[in-house]
């Protein structure tokens, strides 16, 4: 909506850079609104996961293979 109005009321030089400014402001606003709306549910999910038993327990370390292993051998599966 701003482009047709600006095309008839502003000089061409202004419209060249104004499109970029409008895009940057729009993207910044979308990032702020999207982050604000997504942060609450994300915080709740992380909190719920942290309360479950063993949520932060480290996984068992994989066995270290010291001998050469052939491609397709059962040790690689």
Secondary structure as GFF3:
##gff-version 3
##sequence-region A 1 77
A	DSSP	alpha_helix	2	9	.	.	.	ID=ss1
A	DSSP	alpha_helix	12	51	.	.	.	ID=ss2
A	DSSP	three_ten_helix	74	76	.	.	.	ID=ss3
###
